[in-house]
Amino acid sequence: MFQGKVVWITGASSGIGEAIANEMAAGGARLILSARREAELERVKASCVSSGATPENVFVLTLDVTDEAAMAAKVSEAHGKWGSINMLLNNAGISQRSLCVDTDMATYRKLFDVDVFGQIALTKQVLPIMIEQGSGHLAVTASVAGKIGASRRTGYCAAKHAMMGFFDALRTEVSRHGIRVTTITPGFIRTAVSENALNGDGTVFGEMDKNIASGMDVTKCAKVIMQGLKKGKYEIPVGEGIEMKALLIKRFFPNRLFKIVEKIG
């Protein structure tokens, strides 16, 4: 399904983005890999080549999603590489590990700049290309935290709730142009997400959460996401812990869930 398709992945230097890049490489996609760290992107490129891609079909494009002034030029460069963008996977993001009372407003703004406004800005730049093509697929890595509130993640939960709302609303606007929209809602996945999370003062948390450490293997997670993308699912929940059951509890017994998360908090 992805053979020869141009797939642009942000946050591709590690975690879920890296794992999906390798799956896409194995499926024959032409890849645009973006993140801030060029050396890590080159490492991922080499991994994608090992997964089956040819070197000329993996394009490293450094990108800081908070640098809105540079966004148009980056999109032009990405589009110019192969003349199309068939899929954009908005996967860049950072998390949080701090109580609201201890969190600076600057930290909340940084979370929204990366997790919300950066994704919106890039999507807005790519959207006209897809409209002109008459086709495309926009996807975003949201989170179970985009549906359920959790202690020490007020800013992260707010940002991911915003992403769920934005892309659900966008879907209603772009389907007539042949453009699909998918929200991905991972639970606990074994990545560096907690290690890279922000403390209240904006410094890096630097520790692996117990829940993350015991979470779903990231390669297994990527395979589930790939299956959902192939099927054109609107929403792809992925995980295997108790947090996935929480999605069902909230749907049918919201008050019960609120009490559970209060006790955990």
C-alpha positions as CSV (number, residue, x, y, z in Angstrom):
1,M,0.0,0.0,0.0
2,F,2.9,2.4,0.8
3,Q,5.1,1.3,-2.1
4,G,6.4,4.4,-3.8
5,K,4.3,6.7,-1.6
6,V,6.0,9.8,-0.1
7,V,5.7,9.7,3.6
8,W,6.9,12.6,5.8
9,I,7.5,11.7,9.4
10,T,8.3,14.3,12.1
11,G,9.8,13.3,15.4
12,A,11.6,10.6,13.3
13,S,14.8,10.5,15.3
14,S,13.6,8.2,18.0
15,G,10.7,6.3,19.5
16,I,7.5,5.7,17.6
17,G,8.6,7.9,14.7
18,E,11.7,5.9,14.2
19,A,9.9,2.6,14.5
20,I,7.2,3.7,11.9
21,A,10.0,4.9,9.6
22,N,11.5,1.4,9.6
23,E,8.1,-0.2,8.9
24,M,7.4,2.2,6.1
25,A,10.9,1.5,4.7
26,A,10.1,-2.2,4.6
27,G,6.9,-1.4,2.8
28,G,8.6,0.5,0.0
29,A,7.7,4.0,0.9
30,R,9.8,7.0,0.0
31,L,10.6,8.7,3.3
32,I,11.2,12.2,4.5
33,L,12.6,12.0,8.0
34,S,12.4,15.2,10.2
35,A,13.5,16.2,13.6
36,R,16.0,18.6,15.1
37,R,19.0,16.3,15.4
38,E,20.6,15.6,12.0
39,A,23.0,13.0,13.3
40,E,20.2,10.9,14.8
41,L,18.2,11.2,11.6
42,E,21.2,9.9,9.7
43,R,21.3,6.9,12.1
44,V,17.6,6.3,11.4
45,K,18.2,6.6,7.7
46,A,20.8,3.8,7.9
47,S,18.3,1.7,9.9
48,C,15.7,2.3,7.2
49,V,18.1,1.2,4.5
50,S,18.7,-2.0,6.5
51,S,15.0,-2.5,6.7
52,G,14.8,-2.5,2.9
53,A,14.8,1.1,1.6
54,T,17.3,2.3,-0.9
55,P,19.4,5.3,0.2
56,E,18.0,7.6,-2.4
57,N,14.5,6.9,-1.1
58,V,15.2,8.3,2.4
59,F,15.6,12.0,2.6
60,V,16.8,13.6,5.9
61,L,15.3,17.1,6.4
62,T,16.0,18.7,9.7
63,L,13.1,20.6,11.2
64,D,12.2,22.4,14.4
65,V,8.4,22.5,14.4
66,T,8.5,25.6,16.7
67,D,10.4,27.6,14.0
68,E,7.3,28.8,12.1
69,A,9.3,31.3,10.1
70,A,11.3,28.4,8.5
71,M,8.3,26.2,7.9
72,A,7.3,27.3,4.3
73,A,10.9,26.7,3.0
74,K,11.0,23.3,4.7
75,V,7.7,22.3,3.1
76,S,8.8,23.5,-0.3
77,E,12.0,21.4,0.1
78,A,10.1,18.4,1.1
79,H,7.6,18.7,-1.7
80,G,10.3,19.4,-4.2
81,K,12.1,16.2,-3.5
82,W,9.6,13.9,-5.2
83,G,6.9,16.3,-6.3
84,S,4.2,15.1,-3.9
85,I,3.5,14.4,-0.2
86,N,1.1,11.4,0.2
87,M,1.2,11.2,4.0
88,L,2.3,13.6,6.8
89,L,2.7,11.9,10.2
90,N,2.8,14.7,12.8
91,N,4.8,12.8,15.5
92,A,7.0,15.4,17.1
93,G,6.2,16.0,20.7
94,I,7.3,16.3,24.3
95,S,5.7,15.3,27.6
96,Q,5.6,16.7,31.1
97,R,6.2,15.4,34.7
98,S,5.2,18.2,37.1
99,L,2.3,19.2,39.3
100,C,0.3,22.2,38.0
101,V,1.2,24.3,41.1
102,D,4.9,23.8,40.3
103,T,4.7,24.4,36.5
104,D,5.8,27.7,35.0
105,M,3.6,29.3,32.4
106,A,6.7,29.2,30.1
107,T,6.7,25.4,30.4
108,Y,3.0,25.2,29.5
109,R,3.7,27.4,26.4
110,K,6.6,25.3,25.3
111,L,4.4,22.2,25.5
112,F,1.8,23.8,23.3
113,D,4.4,25.3,20.9
114,V,5.8,21.8,20.2
115,D,2.8,19.5,20.7
116,V,0.0,21.8,19.2
117,F,1.0,24.8,17.3
118,G,4.0,23.1,15.6
119,Q,1.7,20.4,14.3
120,I,-0.9,22.8,13.2
121,A,1.6,25.1,11.4
122,L,3.1,22.2,9.5
123,T,-0.3,20.7,8.6
124,K,-1.5,24.1,7.3
125,Q,1.6,24.3,5.0
126,V,1.1,20.8,3.7
127,L,-2.7,20.9,3.3
128,P,-2.8,23.0,0.1
129,I,-0.4,20.5,-1.5
130,M,-2.8,17.6,-0.7
131,I,-5.8,19.6,-1.8
132,E,-4.1,20.2,-5.2
133,Q,-3.2,16.6,-5.4
134,G,-6.8,15.6,-4.7
135,S,-5.5,13.1,-2.1
136,G,-3.4,12.7,1.0
137,H,-3.3,11.3,4.5
138,L,-2.8,13.4,7.6
139,A,-2.0,11.6,10.8
140,V,-1.0,12.8,14.3
141,T,0.4,10.9,17.2
142,A,-1.8,12.0,20.0
143,S,-2.1,9.9,23.2
144,V,-4.4,8.2,25.6
145,A,-3.6,11.4,27.5
146,G,-5.7,13.2,24.8
147,K,-8.7,11.5,26.2
148,I,-7.9,10.9,29.9
149,G,-6.5,13.4,32.4
150,A,-3.5,12.2,34.5
151,S,-1.5,13.6,37.4
152,R,1.7,15.6,36.6
153,R,0.7,15.9,33.0
154,T,-1.8,18.8,33.0
155,G,0.0,20.6,30.1
156,Y,0.6,17.4,28.2
157,C,-3.0,16.2,28.5
158,A,-4.3,19.6,27.5
159,A,-2.0,19.6,24.4
160,K,-3.0,16.1,23.4
161,H,-6.7,16.9,23.9
162,A,-6.2,19.9,21.7
163,M,-4.7,17.7,19.0
164,M,-7.6,15.2,19.1
165,G,-10.0,18.1,18.7
166,F,-8.2,19.8,16.0
167,F,-7.7,16.8,13.8
168,D,-11.2,15.5,14.4
169,A,-12.5,18.8,13.2
170,L,-10.1,19.0,10.3
171,R,-11.4,15.6,9.1
172,T,-14.8,17.1,8.5
173,E,-13.3,19.8,6.3
174,V,-10.9,17.8,4.1
175,S,-12.7,14.5,3.4
176,R,-14.3,16.1,0.3
177,H,-10.8,16.7,-1.1
178,G,-9.9,13.0,-0.8
179,I,-7.8,13.6,2.3
180,R,-7.9,11.1,5.2
181,V,-7.2,12.1,8.8
182,T,-6.1,9.6,11.5
183,T,-5.5,10.2,15.1
184,I,-3.2,7.8,16.9
185,T,-3.7,7.3,20.6
186,P,-0.8,5.4,22.2
187,G,-0.8,4.3,25.8
188,F,2.4,3.3,27.6
189,I,5.1,2.6,24.9
190,R,8.7,1.8,25.7
191,T,10.4,5.0,24.4
192,A,12.3,7.9,25.9
193,V,9.2,10.0,26.3
194,S,9.4,10.3,30.0
195,E,13.2,10.8,30.0
196,N,12.7,13.7,27.6
197,A,9.7,15.1,29.5
198,L,9.8,18.6,31.1
199,N,9.9,19.4,34.7
200,G,7.8,22.4,35.9
201,D,10.7,24.8,35.4
202,G,11.3,23.5,31.9
203,T,14.4,21.4,32.6
204,V,14.5,17.8,31.4
205,F,12.9,15.2,33.7
206,G,15.6,12.6,32.7
207,E,14.1,9.5,34.2
208,M,12.3,6.4,32.9
209,D,8.8,6.0,34.3
210,K,7.9,2.6,35.6
211,N,4.8,2.5,33.4
212,I,6.8,3.4,30.3
213,A,9.5,0.9,31.2
214,S,6.9,-1.9,31.3
215,G,5.0,-0.6,28.3
216,M,4.4,-2.0,24.9
217,D,7.5,-2.7,22.7
218,V,7.8,0.2,20.2
219,T,8.3,-2.0,17.2
220,K,5.1,-3.9,18.0
221,C,3.4,-0.5,18.5
222,A,4.5,0.6,15.0
223,K,3.1,-2.6,13.4
224,V,-0.3,-1.9,15.0
225,I,-0.2,1.7,13.8
226,M,0.8,0.5,10.3
227,Q,-2.2,-1.9,10.1
228,G,-4.5,0.9,11.2
229,L,-3.1,3.3,8.6
230,K,-3.5,0.7,5.9
231,K,-7.1,0.2,6.8
232,G,-7.7,3.9,6.8
233,K,-8.9,4.0,10.4
234,Y,-9.9,7.4,11.8
235,E,-8.5,6.6,15.2
236,I,-5.8,4.0,16.2
237,P,-5.6,3.1,19.9
238,V,-2.4,1.2,20.6
239,G,-1.1,-0.3,23.8
240,E,-1.6,-3.3,26.0
241,G,-1.8,-2.0,29.5
242,I,-4.5,-1.0,31.9
243,E,-4.6,2.5,30.3
244,M,-6.3,1.0,27.3
245,K,-9.1,-0.3,29.4
246,A,-9.4,3.2,30.8
247,L,-10.6,4.4,27.4
248,L,-13.6,2.0,27.6
249,I,-14.3,2.8,31.3
250,K,-14.4,6.5,30.5
251,R,-16.8,5.9,27.6
252,F,-19.3,4.0,29.6
253,F,-18.6,4.8,33.3
254,P,-16.8,8.2,33.3
255,N,-17.4,9.0,37.0
256,R,-15.8,5.6,37.9
257,L,-12.7,6.5,35.9
258,F,-12.4,9.9,37.4
259,K,-12.3,8.3,40.9
260,I,-9.7,5.8,39.8
261,V,-7.3,8.4,38.4
262,E,-7.8,10.6,41.4
263,K,-6.5,7.7,43.6
264,I,-3.6,7.1,41.3
265,G,-2.8,10.8,41.3
